[in-house]
Amino acid sequence: MPTNLLIFLTHPEPTRSGYEKWLAPRHPELSIKTFGTLAEAKAHVHDADIFMAFGPQLAGDFFRDTPRLKWVNSLGTGTDGIADSPYLGKDVIVTATRGIHGVPMSEMALLLMLAFNRDIRRLERQRESAKWERYPGKLLDRKTVGILGLGAIAEVMAPRLKALGMRVIGISRTDRPIPGFDKIYPRAQLARAASEADYLVLLVPLEPDTRNIVDEAVLSAMKPTSILINLARGGVLDEDALVRALKQKKIAGAALDALEHEPLPPNNPLWKMPNVIITPHVGGYCDTYVEMAAEQFEERLAHFAAGRPDLMLHRVPRG
């Protein structure tokens, strides 16, 4: 009897069917179905042995009727929406896709910092109006970037930013030396670290103790010339406090690739704020993502099939 793998992915084609096209010819033991809407996935998840998706796209009761489910593989680094679901059986294995986001997320952070420094929106406005006007850009060289959350992504990002002449400080809940960082603060000193940063990059996972960790106090501690960049989860940032900070010019701007509600509702004030850049959660999404994530899934699949879940990479502990 084949093992039923259900994949839920809202991305447009060809990405949506990319995992199935990669896995199907290599794993005939799997019966694979891919769905692009939550309603379709919910209607078929009852028969799934293995389920694969991005956790934040799942509704709260998604796992209510999943009697066969044995393993859920998050296609992202976070497992919120999966591991924290009260309907997911305690014996269901949960794994995360990790270790492939460092390079794309580093390039995204760099893109967003440069977009503000060189004011790419001004350049676009000038192009649209055929206006030739020169102005000085700002440099990243000798600026300070603070990174909140020192996991695998930060370990890749820090040396790249150092190579551009930046001072890199980190904020972490664990005390450990990491190459590429000039200084590391404990989370209890987040506001102090934020006061030093010209750019504050959020990479911390969404957990009970990180929800709204960047709040009014942290935003108020930042420089009026500083930029906030959220590449983590919307829930780690108090967005109401951010709107107030931007309106009051407590900080110069924000780039938001992750938001509390996705897609961001059209009436949200962040859309119309001139000092905000919004991107549709594409920081880690790149042209080689499917291949990298599928290969990581295949490694776990071998251990799963052999009855050795203890060897599955990036398995999430569950109570």
N, C-alpha and C positions, 0 to 999 in steps of 0.2 A: 504494500500500500504506500503510495507516494506521500511525502511530507508536504503539506500545504503551506506555501509561503505567500502571504498577502502583503503587497506594497502599496502604501498610500502616499502620494506625492502630488502637490498642487502645481508644481512647475510646468511650464508649457513643453510641448514636444520640441526637440527629440529627447530632452532630459528626462521627462516623465517615464518613458519606456526604456531609458538607457540601462537601468539595473536589470530589467528582465532580459533585454537583448544580450547583456554581458553574461548573466548567470545561467540562463536556460540551456544553451548548448554545452556548457561546461558541467552542469549538474542535472542530469536527466532524472535523478531521484527526487527532484523538487517539482511540484506542481505550482507554477507561479501565476498569480493574477495581480495586475496593477490597476489601481483606481485613482482618479484625479479629483474626486469630490468626497467630502466627509460623509455625505449621505450614502454613497455607494460603498465606501469602505466599511461603514457601520453596519450596512445590510449584509455584508459577507464575512465580517471578522469572526462570526460564530464558528466558522469551519477552519479557521487558521490555526496551524501548529506554531508557525513563526510569523511574526509581524514586524514590519519595518516602516518607519516614518520619522518625521520631525515632531518631537513631543509637543511644542507649543501650538501646533495646528489641531490638536485633539481636544474634543469637548470633555467636560468633567466626568461624564458617565460612559465614555466610549468603551471601556473594558467591562461593562456590566454583564454582558452575555458572551463570555469567551471560555467555554468549557474545555476546549482542546488546547488552549494556548499554553505553550511551554517556554517561549523565548520572545522577548521584544528587543529589537536592535534599533537604537536611536541613530538616525542618520546625521545627527549633530553632536556636538561635544557635550551639551547639556541633556539631562533626562527629565527636566520638569515637564509635567503633562503626562509622564509615564510612571516613573518610580514613585511619585507622590500621589498617584491615583488611588483612592480608597477602594476601587473596584478591581484592581489588579491583584490576582492571587499571590499570596506571599511566597509560593514555591516557583513562581514564574521568574525565569532568568532575565535580567535587564543588563544590556551592554550599551556602551556609548562609542561613537566614532570619534577617536581622538588621535592627535599626533599628525594630522594632515592639514591643519588649519593655520599653522604658524606662518608660512610664506604668504598665502593670500591675505590673511588678516594684517600682516605687517605692511604689505603693499597698500592695503585699503587705508590704514592709519596714515601712512605717508601721503597718499593721495588727498585725504581730507585736510591734513595740516597744510599742504601746499596750496590747496584750493582757497583756503583763507589767506595764507601769506601772500599769494599772488593775485588774490581777488578775481578768481576765474569768472565769477558772475558779472563783474564789471567789464571784463574783456569781452564776454558774450554780448552784453548790451551795446558795447561800442561796435562790435562787428555787425550786429543787426541794424544799427543806424549808420553804418559806414563812417564811423568817427575815429579819426586817428589821434589818439591822445596818450602820451607817454606818462608813466608815473612809477615811482620806485616801489619795488616789491620788498617784502620782509624776508629775512633769512632764517633757516632752521639752525644754522651754525651758532653755537654757544647759547642756545636756548635750552631750557630745562623741560623735560617731559616726565610726567608722573604716570606710572602704570599701576592701576589697582587690580590686583589678582595676578599672582606670579606662578601661573601654571606653564604648560608646554608652549602655549602661544607666546607668552611673554618672554620665555627663554629664547625663542627665535627672533622676536621683535627687537629686544634690547640691543644686541650687537649691531643690527642693521642701523638703528638710530644713532648709536655711538659712532659708527663709521661716517656719519654725516656731521660729526662735530658736536653732537648734542650731549648735554648732561642728562643722565637717566637715573631717576629715583623710583623705587618700588614701594608698594604698600602691601603687606602680606600678613596672614594670620600665623604663618610659621616662620621661625627664625632659621634661615639657612642661606649660605652664600650662593649667589647666582652670577655667573659670568655676564659682563655687560652692564651691570648696575653700579653706579657710583655710591649709592646709599640706599638702604632698605629700612622703612619705617614699619612698626606694628600697626595693625588696623586701628588701635586706640588713638593713634596720632594721625589719622587720616586728614583731619582739617589742617594740621600743621604742614603735612606734606603738600596738600593742595595749595597752600599759600605760597609755596616755592615754585609751583609749576606754571609754565607758560602754556602747556597743553596737558590736560588730564585725560588719559585714555582708560576707559573702563573695560576690563576683561573678566571680571569676577563672575562666577556662576551665580544663578539665582537660587538661593537657599533661604530658609527662615531667618537666619541672622544677617543676610545681605539685602533683604527687601528694603528698598528706600535707603540704602546705606549712604548714598549721595543725597543729602537732604539740604534743608535751608542753611544749616550751620556750615556744611562743607562748601556750598556754593558761595556763601557770604565770605568765607575765608579766602576764596580765590581772587586773583588780581583782576582789576577791571579790564585788563588787556588780554586775559587768558581765554583759551578755547577748551570746551568740553567735548570729548569724542566718546560716544557710547557704542561699542562694538560687542557688548555683552548681552544682556537681556533688559527689556524695558523696565521690568520690576525693580531693578537695582537702583533706579533713578527716580526721585520724586519729581514727576513731570510738572505738577502744579507749581512747585517751588522753582523749577527751572524757568517756567514762563515768567514768573515774577522777577527772577534774577535778570533775565534778558530784558524785560521791560524797564527795569530800574537801572540797567547798564552796570550791574555788579560784575558781569563777565562780558567779554566781547562777542561771543558767539558759541554755537553748539552745532555739532555734526552728529546726527542720530541715525544709526543703521539698525537699531533695535528700539522698539517702542512698546509701551504697556499694552496697547491694543493694536493688533496687526490684522489686516491693513489699517493704517491710520485713518480714522473717519474724516470725511471731507470738511466737516465743520470744526475740526480741531484747530485752535489758534496757531499751533506750530507751523502749519502750512504757509501761513501768510507773513510770518515774521522774517524781516529782511536779513537778520543775522543768524539764520538757521539753515543748515543743509540737511535734507532728508533723503535717505536712500532706502530701498525696499528690502532690507535685511539680506544684503548680498556680499557682506564683508568676507566670508569664507568661501563663497560660491565662485567656482572658477571652471575653466574648460576641461580640467583633468579630475574634477571632483568625483564624478561617477566611478571612474576607474579606480581611484585611490580608495574610496569608501567600499566598493564592491570587493576589492582584493582583501581589505581588512575583514569584511564579513566572511569571506571564504575561509580565512584562517580560523575564525571562530567556529564556522560550520563544521570543519573537520573535527575539532574537539567535541562539539555538541553531538555529532553522529557517533563518536567513539565513546560516548558516555562519560566524558571528562570535562564537565562544565567548569571545574576548578581551574582549568588551563585557559579558559576563554579570556582574551585580552580585554582590558578595560571593563571588567564586570563590576556592576554597581552593588555594593553591599546593601542588603535589605533586612529589616528587622523581622 
